[in-house]
Amino acid sequence: MLEALKKGDEVITSGGAAGRVTKVGEAYVSVEVAKVGGGKDGSAPVEMKFQKAAVQTLLPNGSLKDL
């Protein structure tokens, strides 16, 4: 599962953080976990970086309507 992670996948980490994958590296993934005011559309993404091994569940796309 971890090898197949790609941008746009919706995941849950072992710590319980849920979000959408924004970047995939060799050992780490960046996950958008929330949005806060300030972007062009009134919101800016909050991204966290996790070790790939921390990704516990790959959700079906569309599971997270709004973070």
Helices and strands as residue ranges (DSSP letters): G 2-4, E 10-13, E 18-24, E 28-36, E 44-51, G 52-54, E 55-59
